[in-house]
Amino acid sequence: MEGVYFETGKAILKKESNKALDAVIGVMKDNPTYKLKISGHTDNVGEDDASMQLSKDRAQAVEQYLETTGGLNADRFIVLGYGNTRPVASNDTPEGRAKNRRVEFVVVF
């Protein structure tokens, strides 16, 4: 999902993320049996261990928003951090790195 943004190098959600995350809340409320896997990803800049932790922290920040703002239960979420291990684009360009810095949502039943 596009539209989830963080402060650079941090797990602090930017306000621009609210619209996308509020849409996720709507889907989850409309489908009370859904569970959601939230996975965080980074580009290949920085240390691997730090990237892994940042990706998990960002996924947890999203989970926290969904729980706090949406009133959704934590047992509906699986939170994972993959660091830079699953790129969707080349890390050789700024555009590719930007695509790799993401949070993904997968509905699990």
Buried (B, 14 or more C-beta within 10 A) or exposed (E): EEEBBBEEEEBEBEEEBBEBBEEBBEEBEEEEEBBBBBBBBBBBEEEEEEBBBBBBBBBBBBBBBBBEEBEBEEEBBBBBBBBBEEBEBEBEEEEBBEBBBBBBBEEEE
